[in-house]
Amino acid sequence: MKQGIHPENYRVVAFKDMSNENVFLCRSTVNTKETIEIDGESFPLYKVEISNTSHPFYTGKQKLVDTAGRVDKFMTRYKRK
């Protein structure tokens, strides 16, 4: 390994999946502004949109998010007559 190219500020960070509120701890160097209290200890908090607890590949469930009827609009526009 090359010397002097790896970060020195590794610490335990809480990652929170915003789609299902799951929190897991991992060592990271990510910059955070928020903290969270877990089991009486305070950890830096980093929010993620998706993790292994909510991703369709890992859960086996397909989740279709339809805002403002985009799928219906697409289907009516391109359906065969």
The first five atom37 places (N, CA, C, CB, O) and aatype in JSON, in Angstrom:
{
  "aatype": [12, 11, 5, 7, 9, 8, 14, 6, 2, 18, 1, 19, 19, 0, 13, 11, 3, 12, 15, 2, 6, 2, 19, 13, 10, 4, 1, 15, 16, 19, 2, 16, 11, 6, 16, 9, 6, 9, 3, 7, 6, 15, 13, 14, 10, 18, 11, 19, 6, 9, 15, 2, 16, 15, 8, 14, 13, 18, 16, 7, 11, 5, 11, 10, 19, 3, 16, 0, 7, 1, 19, 3, 11, 13, 12, 16, 1, 18, 11, 1, 11],
  "atom_mask": [
    [1, 1, 1, 1, 1],
    [1, 1, 1, 1, 1],
    [1, 1, 1, 1, 1],
    [1, 1, 1, 0, 1],
    [1, 1, 1, 1, 1],
    [1, 1, 1, 1, 1],
    [1, 1, 1, 1, 1],
    [1, 1, 1, 1, 1],
    [1, 1, 1, 1, 1],
    [1, 1, 1, 1, 1],
    [1, 1, 1, 1, 1],
    [1, 1, 1, 1, 1],
    [1, 1, 1, 1, 1],
    [1, 1, 1, 1, 1],
    [1, 1, 1, 1, 1],
    [1, 1, 1, 1, 1],
    [1, 1, 1, 1, 1],
    [1, 1, 1, 1, 1],
    [1, 1, 1, 1, 1],
    [1, 1, 1, 1, 1],
    [1, 1, 1, 1, 1],
    [1, 1, 1, 1, 1],
    [1, 1, 1, 1, 1],
    [1, 1, 1, 1, 1],
    [1, 1, 1, 1, 1],
    [1, 1, 1, 1, 1],
    [1, 1, 1, 1, 1],
    [1, 1, 1, 1, 1],
    [1, 1, 1, 1, 1],
    [1, 1, 1, 1, 1],
    [1, 1, 1, 1, 1],
    [1, 1, 1, 1, 1],
    [1, 1, 1, 1, 1],
    [1, 1, 1, 1, 1],
    [1, 1, 1, 1, 1],
    [1, 1, 1, 1, 1],
    [1, 1, 1, 1, 1],
    [1, 1, 1, 1, 1],
    [1, 1, 1, 1, 1],
    [1, 1, 1, 0, 1],
    [1, 1, 1, 1, 1],
    [1, 1, 1, 1, 1],
    [1, 1, 1, 1, 1],
    [1, 1, 1, 1, 1],
    [1, 1, 1, 1, 1],
    [1, 1, 1, 1, 1],
    [1, 1, 1, 1, 1],
    [1, 1, 1, 1, 1],
    [1, 1, 1, 1, 1],
    [1, 1, 1, 1, 1],
    [1, 1, 1, 1, 1],
    [1, 1, 1, 1, 1],
    [1, 1, 1, 1, 1],
    [1, 1, 1, 1, 1],
    [1, 1, 1, 1, 1],
    [1, 1, 1, 1, 1],
    [1, 1, 1, 1, 1],
    [1, 1, 1, 1, 1],
    [1, 1, 1, 1, 1],
    [1, 1, 1, 0, 1],
    [1, 1, 1, 1, 1],
    [1, 1, 1, 1, 1],
    [1, 1, 1, 1, 1],
    [1, 1, 1, 1, 1],
    [1, 1, 1, 1, 1],
    [1, 1, 1, 1, 1],
    [1, 1, 1, 1, 1],
    [1, 1, 1, 1, 1],
    [1, 1, 1, 0, 1],
    [1, 1, 1, 1, 1],
    [1, 1, 1, 1, 1],
    [1, 1, 1, 1, 1],
    [1, 1, 1, 1, 1],
    [1, 1, 1, 1, 1],
    [1, 1, 1, 1, 1],
    [1, 1, 1, 1, 1],
    [1, 1, 1, 1, 1],
    [1, 1, 1, 1, 1],
    [1, 1, 1, 1, 1],
    [1, 1, 1, 1, 1],
    [1, 1, 1, 1, 1]
  ],
  "atom_positions": [
    [[0.83, -1.19, 0.0], [0.0, 0.0, 0.0], [0.87, 1.25, 0.0], [-0.94, 0.0, 1.21], [1.94, 1.28, 0.61]],
    [[0.4, 2.25, -0.69], [1.12, 3.51, -0.71], [0.9, 4.24, 0.61], [0.68, 4.39, -1.9], [-0.2, 4.2, 1.17]],
    [[1.91, 4.89, 1.08], [1.84, 5.64, 2.33], [1.32, 7.05, 2.07], [3.2, 5.7, 3.0], [1.65, 7.65, 1.05]],
    [[0.51, 7.58, 2.98], [0.08, 8.96, 2.92], [-1.08, 9.27, 2.0], [0.0, 0.0, 0.0], [-1.4, 10.45, 1.82]],
    [[-1.73, 8.27, 1.39], [-2.85, 8.56, 0.49], [-4.21, 8.21, 1.1], [-2.67, 7.81, -0.81], [-5.25, 8.53, 0.52]],
    [[-4.22, 7.56, 2.25], [-5.47, 7.15, 2.88], [-5.87, 8.15, 3.96], [-5.35, 5.73, 3.47], [-5.0, 8.65, 4.68]],
    [[-7.17, 8.44, 4.1], [-7.6, 9.4, 5.12], [-7.34, 8.87, 6.53], [-9.09, 9.72, 4.96], [-7.35, 7.66, 6.77]],
    [[-7.12, 9.8, 7.43], [-6.82, 9.45, 8.82], [-8.01, 9.63, 9.75], [-5.66, 10.28, 9.32], [-7.96, 9.2, 10.9]],
    [[-9.09, 10.27, 9.27], [-10.19, 10.64, 10.16], [-11.38, 9.66, 10.11], [-10.67, 12.02, 9.82], [-12.53, 10.1, 10.1]],
    [[-11.11, 8.35, 10.09], [-12.19, 7.37, 10.14], [-12.84, 7.4, 11.52], [-11.67, 5.95, 9.82], [-12.15, 7.49, 12.54]],
    [[-14.17, 7.33, 11.53], [-14.91, 7.29, 12.78], [-16.21, 6.54, 12.53], [-15.19, 8.73, 13.34], [-16.58, 6.31, 11.38]],
    [[-16.89, 6.15, 13.59], [-18.17, 5.45, 13.45], [-19.25, 6.47, 13.12], [-18.53, 4.66, 14.76], [-19.41, 7.46, 13.83]],
    [[-19.99, 6.22, 12.03], [-21.04, 7.12, 11.56], [-22.34, 6.32, 11.46], [-20.66, 7.76, 10.18], [-22.33, 5.16, 11.05]],
    [[-23.46, 6.95, 11.84], [-24.77, 6.33, 11.7], [-25.35, 6.71, 10.35], [-25.73, 6.77, 12.85], [-25.45, 7.9, 10.03]],
    [[-25.71, 5.72, 9.55], [-26.35, 5.94, 8.26], [-27.83, 5.62, 8.42], [-25.7, 5.05, 7.14], [-28.19, 4.55, 8.9]],
    [[-28.7, 6.56, 8.0], [-30.14, 6.39, 8.16], [-30.81, 6.32, 6.79], [-30.75, 7.54, 9.0], [-30.69, 7.24, 5.98]],
    [[-31.5, 5.21, 6.54], [-32.25, 5.03, 5.3], [-33.56, 5.81, 5.45], [-32.51, 3.5, 4.98], [-34.37, 5.48, 6.31]],
    [[-33.76, 6.83, 4.62], [-34.91, 7.7, 4.77], [-36.22, 7.06, 4.29], [-34.68, 8.99, 4.03], [-37.29, 7.55, 4.63]],
    [[-36.15, 5.99, 3.51], [-37.38, 5.38, 3.02], [-38.02, 4.44, 4.03], [-37.1, 4.63, 1.75], [-39.23, 4.22, 3.97]],
    [[-37.24, 3.89, 4.97], [-37.84, 3.0, 5.96], [-37.3, 3.23, 7.38], [-37.6, 1.57, 5.57], [-37.55, 2.43, 8.28]],
    [[-36.56, 4.32, 7.58], [-36.07, 4.73, 8.9], [-35.08, 3.74, 9.54], [-37.24, 4.93, 9.83], [-34.88, 3.79, 10.75]],
    [[-34.48, 2.86, 8.76], [-33.5, 1.93, 9.29], [-32.18, 2.67, 9.52], [-33.3, 0.73, 8.32], [-31.77, 3.48, 8.69]],
    [[-31.51, 2.39, 10.64], [-30.24, 3.03, 10.99], [-29.19, 1.94, 11.18], [-30.37, 3.91, 12.27], [-29.44, 0.95, 11.87]],
    [[-28.02, 2.12, 10.57], [-26.92, 1.19, 10.8], [-25.64, 1.98, 10.99], [-26.78, 0.2, 9.62], [-25.49, 3.09, 10.48]],
    [[-24.71, 1.39, 11.72], [-23.44, 2.03, 12.04], [-22.33, 1.45, 11.17], [-23.1, 1.86, 13.54], [-22.28, 0.24, 10.93]],
    [[-21.45, 2.33, 10.71], [-20.33, 1.92, 9.87], [-19.21, 2.95, 10.02], [-20.77, 1.78, 8.37], [-19.47, 4.12, 10.29]],
    [[-17.97, 2.51, 9.85], [-16.86, 3.46, 9.9], [-16.77, 4.2, 8.59], [-15.52, 2.74, 10.22], [-16.86, 3.59, 7.52]],
    [[-16.59, 5.52, 8.66], [-16.56, 6.33, 7.45], [-15.84, 7.65, 7.71], [-17.97, 6.6, 6.93], [-15.58, 8.01, 8.86]],
    [[-15.52, 8.36, 6.63], [-14.92, 9.69, 6.72], [-15.87, 10.76, 6.21], [-13.6, 9.75, 5.94], [-15.47, 11.91, 6.03]],
    [[-17.13, 10.4, 5.96], [-18.11, 11.32, 5.38], [-18.34, 12.51, 6.32], [-19.44, 10.59, 5.09], [-18.37, 12.36, 7.54]],
    [[-18.5, 13.71, 5.74], [-18.78, 14.91, 6.53], [-20.26, 14.97, 6.86], [-18.34, 16.19, 5.77], [-21.1, 14.74, 5.99]],
    [[-20.59, 15.27, 8.1], [-21.98, 15.35, 8.54], [-22.19, 16.6, 9.37], [-22.38, 14.09, 9.34], [-21.25, 17.15, 9.94]],
    [[-23.46, 17.04, 9.43], [-23.82, 18.19, 10.25], [-24.73, 17.81, 11.4], [-24.48, 19.25, 9.41], [-24.84, 18.55, 12.38]],
    [[-25.4, 16.65, 11.28], [-26.36, 16.21, 12.29], [-25.78, 15.08, 13.11], [-27.67, 15.77, 11.63], [-24.83, 14.41, 12.7]],
    [[-26.37, 14.86, 14.29], [-26.0, 13.74, 15.14], [-27.26, 12.99, 15.54], [-25.22, 14.22, 16.38], [-28.37, 13.51, 15.46]],
    [[-27.06, 11.75, 15.98], [-28.16, 10.92, 16.45], [-27.71, 10.18, 17.69], [-28.63, 9.91, 15.34], [-26.53, 9.83, 17.83]],
    [[-28.63, 9.95, 18.6], [-28.34, 9.25, 19.85], [-28.78, 7.8, 19.71], [-29.06, 9.94, 21.06], [-29.95, 7.52, 19.46]],
    [[-27.84, 6.86, 19.87], [-28.12, 5.43, 19.81], [-27.52, 4.77, 21.03], [-27.57, 4.8, 18.49], [-26.31, 4.83, 21.25]],
    [[-28.36, 4.13, 21.82], [-27.93, 3.43, 23.04], [-27.1, 4.33, 23.96], [-27.11, 2.19, 22.68], [-26.11, 3.88, 24.54]],
    [[-27.48, 5.57, 24.09], [-26.82, 6.5, 24.99], [-25.56, 7.14, 24.43], [0.0, 0.0, 0.0], [-24.94, 7.95, 25.11]],
    [[-25.17, 6.8, 23.21], [-23.99, 7.39, 22.58], [-24.42, 8.27, 21.42], [-23.02, 6.31, 22.11], [-25.4, 7.96, 20.74]],
    [[-23.69, 9.33, 21.18], [-23.98, 10.24, 20.08], [-23.06, 9.93, 18.9], [-23.81, 11.71, 20.53], [-21.85, 9.82, 19.05]],
    [[-23.67, 9.79, 17.72], [-22.92, 9.49, 16.5], [-23.26, 10.52, 15.44], [-23.23, 8.06, 15.99], [-24.37, 11.04, 15.42]],
    [[-22.31, 10.83, 14.54], [-22.64, 11.68, 13.39], [-23.67, 10.94, 12.52], [-21.36, 12.03, 12.57], [-23.59, 9.73, 12.37]],
    [[-24.63, 11.68, 11.96], [-25.71, 11.1, 11.17], [-25.57, 11.48, 9.71], [-27.07, 11.53, 11.71], [-25.4, 12.66, 9.38]],
    [[-25.66, 10.48, 8.82], [-25.66, 10.71, 7.38], [-26.91, 10.04, 6.82], [-24.35, 10.16, 6.7], [-27.12, 8.84, 7.03]],
    [[-27.74, 10.82, 6.1], [-29.0, 10.3, 5.57], [-28.8, 9.81, 4.15], [-30.1, 11.38, 5.63], [-28.21, 10.51, 3.32]],
    [[-29.3, 8.6, 3.86], [-29.23, 8.02, 2.53], [-30.64, 7.76, 2.02], [-28.4, 6.72, 2.53], [-31.56, 7.51, 2.81]],
    [[-30.82, 7.81, 0.71], [-32.14, 7.6, 0.1], [-32.51, 6.13, 0.06], [-32.17, 8.17, -1.3], [-33.68, 5.79, 0.22]],
    [[-31.55, 5.26, -0.15], [-31.83, 3.84, -0.31], [-30.67, 3.03, 0.25], [-32.08, 3.48, -1.8], [-29.51, 3.43, 0.13]],
    [[-30.97, 1.9, 0.84], [-29.95, 1.0, 1.37], [-30.37, -0.43, 1.09], [-29.72, 1.24, 2.9], [-31.35, -0.67, 0.39]],
    [[-29.62, -1.38, 1.64], [-29.96, -2.77, 1.38], [-31.29, -3.18, 2.03], [-28.85, -3.67, 1.89], [-31.86, -4.19, 1.64]],
    [[-31.79, -2.42, 2.98], [-33.07, -2.76, 3.61], [-34.27, -2.24, 2.83], [-33.11, -2.21, 5.01], [-35.4, -2.61, 3.13]],
    [[-34.04, -1.39, 1.83], [-35.15, -0.87, 1.04], [-34.98, -1.05, -0.46], [-35.34, 0.59, 1.35], [-35.91, -0.76, -1.22]],
    [[-33.83, -1.52, -0.92], [-33.6, -1.69, -2.35], [-34.34, -2.93, -2.85], [-32.07, -1.8, -2.65], [-34.27, -3.98, -2.21]],
    [[-35.03, -2.83, -3.99], [-35.8, -3.96, -4.5], [-34.97, -5.22, -4.77], [-36.49, -3.56, -5.77], [-35.5, -6.33, -4.65]],
    [[-33.72, -5.08, -5.12], [-32.88, -6.25, -5.36], [-32.72, -7.09, -4.1], [-31.51, -5.83, -5.88], [-32.75, -8.32, -4.16]],
    [[-32.55, -6.44, -2.95], [-32.34, -7.16, -1.69], [-33.64, -7.57, -1.02], [-31.53, -6.3, -0.74], [-33.69, -8.6, -0.35]],
    [[-34.7, -6.79, -1.2], [-35.97, -7.1, -0.53], [-36.85, -8.02, -1.34], [-36.72, -5.82, -0.23], [-37.7, -8.71, -0.78]],
    [[-36.67, -8.06, -2.66], [-37.5, -8.88, -3.51], [-38.84, -8.25, -3.81], [0.0, 0.0, 0.0], [-39.7, -8.89, -4.43]],
    [[-39.05, -7.03, -3.39], [-40.31, -6.32, -3.62], [-40.06, -5.17, -4.57], [-40.91, -5.82, -2.28], [-39.15, -4.37, -4.37]],
    [[-40.87, -5.08, -5.59], [-40.78, -3.97, -6.53], [-41.69, -2.86, -6.04], [-41.14, -4.41, -7.98], [-42.88, -3.09, -5.82]],
    [[-41.16, -1.67, -5.87], [-41.95, -0.54, -5.41], [-42.04, 0.48, -6.52], [-41.34, 0.09, -4.13], [-41.02, 0.99, -6.98]],
    [[-43.25, 0.77, -6.97], [-43.47, 1.73, -8.04], [-43.93, 3.04, -7.42], [-44.51, 1.2, -9.08], [-44.97, 3.1, -6.77]],
    [[-43.15, 4.07, -7.63], [-43.5, 5.39, -7.12], [-44.07, 6.18, -8.28], [-42.26, 6.11, -6.49], [-43.39, 6.45, -9.26]],
    [[-45.33, 6.56, -8.16], [-46.01, 7.28, -9.23], [-46.47, 8.62, -8.67], [-47.21, 6.47, -9.79], [-47.39, 8.69, -7.87]],
    [[-45.82, 9.68, -9.11], [-46.23, 11.0, -8.68], [-46.91, 11.71, -9.83], [-45.02, 11.82, -8.17], [-46.37, 11.76, -10.94]],
    [[-48.05, 12.24, -9.58], [-48.83, 13.01, -10.55], [-49.27, 12.19, -11.75], [-48.03, 14.2, -11.02], [-49.45, 12.73, -12.84]],
    [[-49.45, 10.87, -11.57], [-49.99, 10.03, -12.62], [-49.11, 9.89, -13.84], [0.0, 0.0, 0.0], [-49.63, 9.74, -14.95]],
    [[-47.8, 9.93, -13.69], [-46.89, 9.86, -14.83], [-47.01, 8.54, -15.59], [-45.46, 10.06, -14.37], [-46.97, 8.51, -16.82]],
    [[-47.16, 7.46, -14.85], [-47.26, 6.16, -15.51], [-48.55, 6.09, -16.31], [-47.19, 5.01, -14.47], [-48.54, 5.63, -17.45]],
    [[-49.65, 6.53, -15.73], [-50.93, 6.52, -16.45], [-50.88, 7.42, -17.68], [-52.06, 6.97, -15.53], [-51.41, 7.06, -18.73]],
    [[-50.26, 8.56, -17.56], [-50.14, 9.48, -18.68], [-49.32, 8.84, -19.81], [-49.49, 10.81, -18.23], [-49.66, 8.97, -20.98]],
    [[-48.24, 8.15, -19.44], [-47.41, 7.47, -20.42], [-48.19, 6.37, -21.12], [-46.16, 6.9, -19.75], [-48.15, 6.26, -22.34]],
    [[-48.91, 5.56, -20.34], [-49.66, 4.44, -20.9], [-50.75, 4.92, -21.86], [-50.27, 3.6, -19.78], [-50.96, 4.32, -22.91]],
    [[-51.45, 6.0, -21.51], [-52.5, 6.49, -22.4], [-51.93, 7.11, -23.66], [-53.37, 7.51, -21.68], [-52.54, 7.04, -24.73]],
    [[-50.78, 7.72, -23.56], [-50.16, 8.35, -24.71], [-49.66, 7.32, -25.71], [-49.02, 9.25, -24.27], [-49.79, 7.51, -26.92]],
    [[-49.08, 6.23, -25.22], [-48.43, 5.28, -26.11], [-49.14, 3.95, -26.25], [-47.06, 5.03, -25.64], [-48.59, 3.02, -26.83]],
    [[-50.36, 3.83, -25.75], [-51.05, 2.55, -25.9], [-51.49, 2.36, -27.35], [-52.27, 2.47, -24.95], [-51.79, 3.32, -28.05]],
    [[-51.51, 1.12, -27.76], [-51.88, 0.81, -29.14], [-53.38, 0.83, -29.29], [-51.32, -0.55, -29.57], [-54.12, 0.39, -28.42]],
    [[-53.81, 1.35, -30.42], [-55.25, 1.47, -30.66], [-55.73, 0.33, -31.52], [-55.59, 2.81, -31.33], [-56.91, 0.25, -31.83]]
  ]
}
